[in-house]
Amino acid sequence: FKDVLCLLVAGVGHDVAHPGVTNAFLAKTNNEWAIRYNDNSVLENLHASVIFQVMSEPNHNFLSGLQRYDYELVREKIIRMVLATDMNHHFSMVEQLQSRVGDFRSGNAFLTDTKHDREKQKSSKNDRRLLMEALLHFGDLNNCHRPWRVYKHLVGLLEMEFHAQGDLERQIGLPVSAMMDRSKDNLIAQQTGWISFVIKPLFVELKVILQTASQQWVEQLENNVETNLQNVKSEIAAKEAKEVEDKAAD
C-alpha cells in the first residue's frame, strides 16, 4: 500500500513548479535554485521540495495520520523517486535494471514473504526501490508510448519550450543549447534517436517485469511506440523531400 501511495504522490508532483528551462540553464545563470541545491539535480530537488511544502499547508497533509516512522519512510521514497527522474541518472539506472532483470530471467525472482528474514527484507527493499524509481522515470519519459495524436502534440509543446529557452539563451549571450535553436532544430527529427537509444533500452528491461502483471498493457505500449517511430520516420522523409523539391524550384 505505501509503495503504491508513494508512486501516486511522486507521479502527480514530479514536475511541479517546473520553470520551463533545464538544470544546465539554471546552473549557468546562477539561478537561486541552482545555488540552493549546489547545481545538483536542481529541478528534481525543487519538485520534491514543493511537494512537501504544499503538503505542509493546513488541511493538505493527507499523510498526517501515519506514524512518524511510516511518514519518514514514505517521504524518503517519494524524494528518491523524484530525484531519480534526473536524466543524469538515466544510463546508470538502465545498467542496474539490466543486471537485476538478468538475474530475474535466470530464476532469481522478486522476493515475497520476507517478514521474518532480514536478508530477504534487504534484497526486497533494494528491488522495490529500483523498480519504483524506474517506473516513475519511465512514466516521465514515455510520451512516445502514447497514441500518435497525443505523442505528436506533446512533442510540439516540448519543442516550444526548448525553443523558448534557446531564445532566452541567445538574448542573454549564452550559447544556444542543443535542440533549442528554433532557426535549425526540429525536435520531431530527433525522436528516432531518442526512442531507439534512450527510451527502448529502459522499456526492454521494464517490460520483462511489467508483463507479469499485464501482457496486454505491455503489448499496447509496444504497438504505440513502433507506430510512432514509423510515423516519425515518415514525417522526416516527407520534410526532406519537400526541402529537395523547394531547392529544385529555386
N, C-alpha and C positions, 0 to 999 in steps of 0.2 A: 504493500500500500504506500509506504513512504517513498519508495523509489518512483512509483508512478506519479505521485504528487510532485516530487522534485522535477521530473521531466516536464510536467504540465506547467509549472511555475517558470522554469527556465525557458521553456518553449515560448511562452507568452512574453517574457521580459528580456529575451537575449539581445534584442536590438533597441531597447527603449532609450529614448533621448539621443538617438544617433544624429549627428550634425550633418551627415551627407558628405563627409570627407574621410580620408584614410588615416590610419595610425601614423604613417610616414609624414603626411602633411601636417598633422598636429605637432609632431616632434620637430620638423623643420621650421615651423613658425613659432616655436616656443610657447605653444598654447598652454593655458593654465592647467588643463587636464594632463598634458604631457609632463609638465613639471611635477604635478601632484603624484603621478604614477611612474615617474622616472623613465619615461619613454617605453615602458614595458606593457604590452597589451593594453594600450591606453583606452581604446573604446570598450574593450571587453571588461576592464575594471570599472569603467564608468557605468556600463549597463548593469553589472552585478550590484554596484553600489546603489543605483537608483531604485532597483527592485526593492531593496530593503529600506531605503529612505521612504518610499511610498508606503510600505507595509508598517512603518513606524508611526504613521499618522493615525489619529483617532479613528477607531472603527474599521481600520483597514487590515489589521494584522490577524488574518484568519488562522495563523499558526499559534496564536496565543494560548490555546488550550493544551498544547504539547508540554510534556515535562521538559525541564531545562536541557537534559542530555539529548532528548529526541530533537528539540529545536536546534541545538547546535549542530547535530548531525545533518539535519535537513538543510540548514544554512550552508554548511560546508559543501554538501553535494551540489547544491544549486550554483554556488560560486565556482566550483571546479568545472562544472559543465559549461557555464557561460565563458569562462576563461579559455576553455578548450576549443572554442569556436574561432580563436585567432588563427589565421591561415599560416602563421609561422610554425604552428604545431602540426600542420596537416600531414606532411610526409612521415614524420616520426610516428604519428597515430596510425597511419596505414601500415607501417612496418610492424607495430605492436599487434595490430589486428591480424596481419598475415601470419605472424608467429603463433598467436593464440588459435586462430582458425585452422592452421596446420595441425596443431595438437587435437583440435576438435574433430577434424576429419580422420585422425588416427585413432579415434575412440576415446580421447580424453574429454568427455562431455562436461558441461557445466554442472557443478555440484548442487545437490539438494540434500535436505535432511542434515544440516550442518550444526544444529543447535548445540550438540554435546561434544563437538570435535573442534578444538581451537585451530588446528592446521587447516581443516576444511573451511572453517569460517574465514580465515585469512585469504585463502585461494578464491573463495566465492566472492569475498568483498572486492578483491582486485578485478575479477572478471566483471562483476556488475558495474563497477565504476568505469572501466574501459568501455563497456557496451553502452552505458548511459551517455558518456561523453561523445562516443562515436555516433550515436543516434541523433543527438542534438546537432552535432556538426554536420551530419548528412542532411538533416532537415533544414539547416541554414543554407546549404548549397544546392539543394536538389530541385531547383526550378526547372531544370532540363528534364525532369521525370514527370512534369505536369503535362496535361494535354497541350497540343501545339498552340492553340489560340491564346492560352494563358501564358505559356512559356515565352512566345514571341512578344507579347505585351510587356511582360516583366523585363525582358532583355532591353526593350526600348526605354523603359523607365530607368533602368540601371545605366544605360548609355547617357541619358540626360544628366544623371547625377555625376557620372565620370566627366562629361564634357564641362559641366559647371565648375568642377574642381580644376580642370585644365585651364579654363578661362581665368579663374581666380589666381592660379599659379602664374600665368602669363602677366596678369595685371600687377602682381606684387614683385615680379622679377625673378621668380623661381623657374627652373627647368620644368617643362610640362611633363608630367608623369606618363609612363607607358599606358596606352589605350585611352588616354584622356584628351588627346588633341583633336578637336572637332574638325579641323581642316584636313585630316587624313585618316583618323582612326574610326573604324566601323566595328562595333562590338560583336555584331552577328557573325562577322568574318572570323572572329577569334574563337567562336564557340566549338569548332571541331577539335581544336587542340585542348580546350578547357574540358570538354566532355571526355575525350579519349585518354588524356594523361593525368587529369586531376580527379574527375568525378568517378569514372569507371573503376579505377583501382580500389577506391573506397567501397563502392557498391558491390563489387565482386566478392569482397570479404564479408560484408554485412549480410548479403543475401543468403549465404550459407546458413546463417543463424536465423534470419527472418523467415525463411521459407519453412522452417519447422513450425512456425506459428500460422503462416498464411501463404501457401504456394500461389494462390490466385492473385493476391496482392502483389507479390514479387513479380509475377508474370506481367501484370498490368504496368508496373513501373518499367520493366524491361521493354515492353512494347512501346510505351510512350517515348523513352529515350532514343530508341532506334528510329522511330518515326521522325522525331525532332532532328536527329542527326542527318537523316536523309533530306529533310526539308531545308535544313541549314545549307547543306551542300548544293541543293538545287538553287537556293537564293543567291549563293555566291557565284555559281556558274552563270545565272541569268544576269547578275550585275556585271560580271567580267565580259559577257557577250555584248551587253549594252555599251560598255566602255569602248570595246573594239569597234562597234558599229558607229558610235559617235566620232571616234577618231577618223574612221574611213570617210564619214560625211564631211569632216573638216578639210 
